[in-house]
Amino acid sequence: MVTIRLARGGAKKRPFYHVQVTDSSKP
């Protein structure tokens, strides 16, 4: 199963987002 989550980082006025895709089937 592949889970996709949106991680948020950066400052309050200048936030940025990046998508993290993790495959839970791999150890």
PDBQT receptor file of N, H, CA, C and O in Angstrom, charges set to zero:
ATOM      1  N   MET A   1       0.840  -1.200   0.000  1.00  0.00    +0.000 N 
ATOM      2  CA  MET A   1       0.000   0.000   0.000  1.00  0.00    +0.000 C 
ATOM      3  C   MET A   1       0.876   1.251   0.000  1.00  0.00    +0.000 C 
ATOM      4  O   MET A   1       1.844   1.343   0.754  1.00  0.00    +0.000 OA
ATOM      5  N   VAL A   2       0.529   2.199  -0.843  1.00  0.00    +0.000 N 
ATOM      6  H   VAL A   2      -0.258   2.124  -1.456  1.00  0.00    +0.000 HD
ATOM      7  CA  VAL A   2       1.299   3.433  -0.935  1.00  0.00    +0.000 C 
ATOM      8  C   VAL A   2       0.506   4.571  -0.306  1.00  0.00    +0.000 C 
ATOM      9  O   VAL A   2      -0.641   4.828  -0.669  1.00  0.00    +0.000 OA
ATOM     10  N   THR A   3       1.139   5.238   0.638  1.00  0.00    +0.000 N 
ATOM     11  H   THR A   3       2.071   5.029   0.934  1.00  0.00    +0.000 HD
ATOM     12  CA  THR A   3       0.468   6.351   1.301  1.00  0.00    +0.000 C 
ATOM     13  C   THR A   3       1.098   7.666   0.859  1.00  0.00    +0.000 C 
ATOM     14  O   THR A   3       2.320   7.803   0.797  1.00  0.00    +0.000 OA
ATOM     15  N   ILE A   4       0.234   8.627   0.555  1.00  0.00    +0.000 N 
ATOM     16  H   ILE A   4      -0.758   8.516   0.606  1.00  0.00    +0.000 HD
ATOM     17  CA  ILE A   4       0.714   9.937   0.127  1.00  0.00    +0.000 C 
ATOM     18  C   ILE A   4       0.275  10.979   1.146  1.00  0.00    +0.000 C 
ATOM     19  O   ILE A   4      -0.910  11.102   1.454  1.00  0.00    +0.000 OA
ATOM     20  N   ARG A   5       1.240  11.723   1.663  1.00  0.00    +0.000 N 
ATOM     21  H   ARG A   5       2.203  11.623   1.413  1.00  0.00    +0.000 HD
ATOM     22  CA  ARG A   5       0.899  12.761   2.619  1.00  0.00    +0.000 C 
ATOM     23  C   ARG A   5       1.564  14.073   2.223  1.00  0.00    +0.000 C 
ATOM     24  O   ARG A   5       2.600  14.096   1.559  1.00  0.00    +0.000 OA
ATOM     25  N   LEU A   6       0.934  15.160   2.650  1.00  0.00    +0.000 N 
ATOM     26  H   LEU A   6       0.092  15.141   3.189  1.00  0.00    +0.000 HD
ATOM     27  CA  LEU A   6       1.445  16.477   2.303  1.00  0.00    +0.000 C 
ATOM     28  C   LEU A   6       2.117  17.080   3.528  1.00  0.00    +0.000 C 
ATOM     29  O   LEU A   6       1.467  17.368   4.533  1.00  0.00    +0.000 OA
ATOM     30  N   ALA A   7       3.421  17.265   3.427  1.00  0.00    +0.000 N 
ATOM     31  H   ALA A   7       3.948  17.031   2.611  1.00  0.00    +0.000 HD
ATOM     32  CA  ALA A   7       4.179  17.807   4.551  1.00  0.00    +0.000 C 
ATOM     33  C   ALA A   7       4.350  19.308   4.366  1.00  0.00    +0.000 C 
ATOM     34  O   ALA A   7       4.584  19.792   3.258  1.00  0.00    +0.000 OA
ATOM     35  N   ARG A   8       4.228  20.038   5.479  1.00  0.00    +0.000 N 
ATOM     36  H   ARG A   8       4.038  19.645   6.379  1.00  0.00    +0.000 HD
ATOM     37  CA  ARG A   8       4.336  21.490   5.421  1.00  0.00    +0.000 C 
ATOM     38  C   ARG A   8       5.585  21.940   6.155  1.00  0.00    +0.000 C 
ATOM     39  O   ARG A   8       5.915  21.434   7.228  1.00  0.00    +0.000 OA
ATOM     40  N   GLY A   9       6.268  22.896   5.559  1.00  0.00    +0.000 N 
ATOM     41  H   GLY A   9       6.000  23.307   4.688  1.00  0.00    +0.000 HD
ATOM     42  CA  GLY A   9       7.468  23.410   6.199  1.00  0.00    +0.000 C 
ATOM     43  C   GLY A   9       7.647  24.870   5.874  1.00  0.00    +0.000 C 
ATOM     44  O   GLY A   9       6.892  25.441   5.086  1.00  0.00    +0.000 OA
ATOM     45  N   GLY A  10       8.660  25.481   6.488  1.00  0.00    +0.000 N 
ATOM     46  H   GLY A  10       9.273  25.018   7.127  1.00  0.00    +0.000 HD
ATOM     47  CA  GLY A  10       8.944  26.879   6.200  1.00  0.00    +0.000 C 
ATOM     48  C   GLY A  10       8.395  27.805   7.271  1.00  0.00    +0.000 C 
ATOM     49  O   GLY A  10       7.996  27.372   8.352  1.00  0.00    +0.000 OA
ATOM     50  N   ALA A  11       8.384  29.074   6.946  1.00  0.00    +0.000 N 
ATOM     51  H   ALA A  11       8.708  29.426   6.068  1.00  0.00    +0.000 HD
ATOM     52  CA  ALA A  11       7.921  30.076   7.897  1.00  0.00    +0.000 C 
ATOM     53  C   ALA A  11       6.407  30.259   7.782  1.00  0.00    +0.000 C 
ATOM     54  O   ALA A  11       5.762  29.698   6.896  1.00  0.00    +0.000 OA
ATOM     55  N   LYS A  12       5.860  31.055   8.695  1.00  0.00    +0.000 N 
ATOM     56  H   LYS A  12       6.384  31.510   9.415  1.00  0.00    +0.000 HD
ATOM     57  CA  LYS A  12       4.410  31.270   8.683  1.00  0.00    +0.000 C 
ATOM     58  C   LYS A  12       3.986  32.097   7.470  1.00  0.00    +0.000 C 
ATOM     59  O   LYS A  12       2.944  31.846   6.865  1.00  0.00    +0.000 OA
ATOM     60  N   LYS A  13       4.803  33.076   7.131  1.00  0.00    +0.000 N 
ATOM     61  H   LYS A  13       5.650  33.280   7.623  1.00  0.00    +0.000 HD
ATOM     62  CA  LYS A  13       4.440  33.942   6.004  1.00  0.00    +0.000 C 
ATOM     63  C   LYS A  13       4.821  33.324   4.667  1.00  0.00    +0.000 C 
ATOM     64  O   LYS A  13       4.234  33.631   3.629  1.00  0.00    +0.000 OA
ATOM     65  N   ARG A  14       5.822  32.445   4.717  1.00  0.00    +0.000 N 
ATOM     66  H   ARG A  14       6.299  32.196   5.560  1.00  0.00    +0.000 HD
ATOM     67  CA  ARG A  14       6.247  31.798   3.465  1.00  0.00    +0.000 C 
ATOM     68  C   ARG A  14       6.336  30.290   3.651  1.00  0.00    +0.000 C 
ATOM     69  O   ARG A  14       7.429  29.729   3.724  1.00  0.00    +0.000 OA
ATOM     70  N   PRO A  15       5.190  29.645   3.727  1.00  0.00    +0.000 N 
ATOM     71  CA  PRO A  15       5.199  28.188   3.871  1.00  0.00    +0.000 C 
ATOM     72  C   PRO A  15       5.440  27.508   2.528  1.00  0.00    +0.000 C 
ATOM     73  O   PRO A  15       5.195  28.085   1.469  1.00  0.00    +0.000 OA
ATOM     74  N   PHE A  16       5.923  26.276   2.595  1.00  0.00    +0.000 N 
ATOM     75  H   PHE A  16       6.122  25.807   3.456  1.00  0.00    +0.000 HD
ATOM     76  CA  PHE A  16       6.051  25.503   1.373  1.00  0.00    +0.000 C 
ATOM     77  C   PHE A  16       5.591  24.080   1.654  1.00  0.00    +0.000 C 
ATOM     78  O   PHE A  16       5.662  23.599   2.785  1.00  0.00    +0.000 OA
ATOM     79  N   TYR A  17       5.129  23.429   0.627  1.00  0.00    +0.000 N 
ATOM     80  H   TYR A  17       5.071  23.820  -0.292  1.00  0.00    +0.000 HD
ATOM     81  CA  TYR A  17       4.587  22.085   0.778  1.00  0.00    +0.000 C 
ATOM     82  C   TYR A  17       5.355  21.117  -0.117  1.00  0.00    +0.000 C 
ATOM     83  O   TYR A  17       5.787  21.463  -1.216  1.00  0.00    +0.000 OA
ATOM     84  N   HIS A  18       5.508  19.910   0.383  1.00  0.00    +0.000 N 
ATOM     85  H   HIS A  18       5.157  19.629   1.276  1.00  0.00    +0.000 HD
ATOM     86  CA  HIS A  18       6.105  18.877  -0.458  1.00  0.00    +0.000 C 
ATOM     87  C   HIS A  18       5.411  17.557  -0.173  1.00  0.00    +0.000 C 
ATOM     88  O   HIS A  18       5.097  17.238   0.973  1.00  0.00    +0.000 OA
ATOM     89  N   VAL A  19       5.178  16.800  -1.227  1.00  0.00    +0.000 N 
ATOM     90  H   VAL A  19       5.434  17.059  -2.159  1.00  0.00    +0.000 HD
ATOM     91  CA  VAL A  19       4.449  15.540  -1.111  1.00  0.00    +0.000 C 
ATOM     92  C   VAL A  19       5.416  14.417  -0.784  1.00  0.00    +0.000 C 
ATOM     93  O   VAL A  19       6.446  14.252  -1.438  1.00  0.00    +0.000 OA
ATOM     94  N   GLN A  20       5.069  13.646   0.239  1.00  0.00    +0.000 N 
ATOM     95  H   GLN A  20       4.232  13.780   0.770  1.00  0.00    +0.000 HD
ATOM     96  CA  GLN A  20       5.894  12.503   0.613  1.00  0.00    +0.000 C 
ATOM     97  C   GLN A  20       5.134  11.216   0.302  1.00  0.00    +0.000 C 
ATOM     98  O   GLN A  20       4.056  10.965   0.841  1.00  0.00    +0.000 OA
ATOM     99  N   VAL A  21       5.717  10.412  -0.576  1.00  0.00    +0.000 N 
ATOM    100  H   VAL A  21       6.593  10.616  -1.014  1.00  0.00    +0.000 HD
ATOM    101  CA  VAL A  21       5.096   9.146  -0.935  1.00  0.00    +0.000 C 
ATOM    102  C   VAL A  21       5.890   8.009  -0.310  1.00  0.00    +0.000 C 
ATOM    103  O   VAL A  21       7.086   7.858  -0.563  1.00  0.00    +0.000 OA
ATOM    104  N   THR A  22       5.215   7.216   0.505  1.00  0.00    +0.000 N 
ATOM    105  H   THR A  22       4.244   7.339   0.711  1.00  0.00    +0.000 HD
ATOM    106  CA  THR A  22       5.900   6.116   1.177  1.00  0.00    +0.000 C 
ATOM    107  C   THR A  22       5.220   4.793   0.842  1.00  0.00    +0.000 C 
ATOM    108  O   THR A  22       3.995   4.678   0.883  1.00  0.00    +0.000 OA
ATOM    109  N   ASP A  23       6.029   3.810   0.513  1.00  0.00    +0.000 N 
ATOM    110  H   ASP A  23       7.024   3.903   0.480  1.00  0.00    +0.000 HD
ATOM    111  CA  ASP A  23       5.505   2.486   0.211  1.00  0.00    +0.000 C 
ATOM    112  C   ASP A  23       5.635   1.617   1.459  1.00  0.00    +0.000 C 
ATOM    113  O   ASP A  23       6.736   1.238   1.858  1.00  0.00    +0.000 OA
ATOM    114  N   SER A  24       4.488   1.310   2.067  1.00  0.00    +0.000 N 
ATOM    115  H   SER A  24       3.594   1.618   1.742  1.00  0.00    +0.000 HD
ATOM    116  CA  SER A  24       4.513   0.575   3.329  1.00  0.00    +0.000 C 
ATOM    117  C   SER A  24       4.815  -0.909   3.114  1.00  0.00    +0.000 C 
ATOM    118  O   SER A  24       5.076  -1.631   4.076  1.00  0.00    +0.000 OA
ATOM    119  N   SER A  25       4.782  -1.367   1.864  1.00  0.00    +0.000 N 
ATOM    120  H   SER A  25       4.570  -0.780   1.082  1.00  0.00    +0.000 HD
ATOM    121  CA  SER A  25       5.056  -2.780   1.598  1.00  0.00    +0.000 C 
ATOM    122  C   SER A  25       6.548  -3.084   1.710  1.00  0.00    +0.000 C 
ATOM    123  O   SER A  25       6.948  -4.229   1.918  1.00  0.00    +0.000 OA
ATOM    124  N   LYS A  26       7.363  -2.036   1.569  1.00  0.00    +0.000 N 
ATOM    125  H   LYS A  26       7.038  -1.106   1.401  1.00  0.00    +0.000 HD
ATOM    126  CA  LYS A  26       8.803  -2.234   1.721  1.00  0.00    +0.000 C 
ATOM    127  C   LYS A  26       9.177  -2.172   3.198  1.00  0.00    +0.000 C 
ATOM    128  O   LYS A  26       8.557  -1.434   3.964  1.00  0.00    +0.000 OA
ATOM    129  N   PRO A  27      10.184  -2.939   3.600  1.00  0.00    +0.000 N 
ATOM    130  CA  PRO A  27      10.607  -2.944   5.003  1.00  0.00    +0.000 C 
ATOM    131  C   PRO A  27      11.260  -1.627   5.417  1.00  0.00    +0.000 C 
ATOM    132  O   PRO A  27      11.669  -1.476   6.568  1.00  0.00    +0.000 OA
TER     133      PRO A  27
